[in-house]
């Protein structure tokens, strides 16, 4: 029952770690060019959802269709190569490797020529990746590392970009930079699924939102229709019966 | 000019050339100023460097140590030896061997290629199992492989003369062969290491989750390195057989494994590290070998100290793993080390300039 134009449709996704059910029966859909935010309190299952989409978390049920292809049983590397990119929580750069090497890791499917072209385009957007290309990524500040991580994910021109808490642990002024980058990506029509703790900022940038509580979908709708009151109710697990 | 700019394979070639230049300087010094014994040590060193780089191609990239690569060296050594030894000698030594082996007397290069091909076929056949393992399981499995090959060679009397020495191998291995094949090994190892496959694999060794999230296919990448490193090890084995002129299964057992693994661990995780480790261990082993014949510290006289080499190598591994677990050169290649050194010099200069200004 995938809608026309849906780049990713999730039906009945469940994620369990042993007896702990992180995500239960989640239905979700993202259309091309959309910016969708996934909100929820700590432990609501947001990161588990992202990881399950790319096959890094154990899926105990459900079906995932990405760009018209069933990716439910595909291994992670095949899913990534089919056009999904994940910027994991905590950035997860390879701290011993140089910035340039980190970027190359995002371009496994590209030829050297393509890599150089994409890299140069990205260096204009993320000057840090040019200025500090040959330094160890671990020596960069948190905000700089986040920029490199996003640049790495964008290198392969993904059909859908998954961002897991990009502002986590960053100074407020750096958080502004990161949200400016996300806004710029939105202007460039990159399809984004964003997981964020900073609900207010995320909603201001997103087209639509999904709210999880204890692994269940509590609320979904246009970003503008969700305000502090509805959000608070959803966080507390009070299902909206409208 | 920044030598780290530009394409990755250009950097690989520049790095290979630099590393080879350093080895050639050592070769030139020993050839001009060294004794016959020094030349023998140099030859064994060059063969060991090829073996260590090959082991590093798997271990350094995947983060999994292998105790099994001497098994592939044995394939290269016996494979090449069997097809080149004088048929008259084989008629006496291994009279029950198949005729195509007993009567064969082919050249060095084709024989070496046969030995290497055998190693590659075996590596390709068993590799799918080995690349699924990590950490201790991988180490133990490769150790098992080494023991299996040793047992097979010791019992295949019709082909190998069992645990007795297989001699009469033509001494084809010259300095030229060693240097040429070392150059080839360095270039191929650097290209593999710096390729997307090698980079992705090294990333996964640091952080498997993030590596997979970046789309790295760990198993296939490991498999490529596993087969390639087996080929390199077989070449080293063939060179060894044709240098010593006689081989026996025991030559490809714990002792050689231990030496090679020490070289790789002490050196670091790069190709440059394998060369540095091999150089250090060769020099150290030579000094120790002379001491094993007896030495005195102050009033303590040791007439003979057998096993000193192994004991010191073991201590060296322990010391490296506790004091400098990343090894001598860590993950860096020679051109990166130079670049870092230049960068630091520049920083020092600017700090000094600022101090003078104040």
Interface residues (C-beta under 8 A of the other chain):
Chain A: X54 X56 X75 X76 X77 X80 X81 X86 X88 X92 X93 X94 X95 X96 X97 X101 X104 X105 X106 X107 X108 X109 X112 X116 X134 X152 X156
Chain B: X2 X4 X7 X8 X9 X196 X199 X200 X202 X203 X206 X207 X209 X210 X211 X212 X213 X214 X215 X216 X217 X218 X331 X339
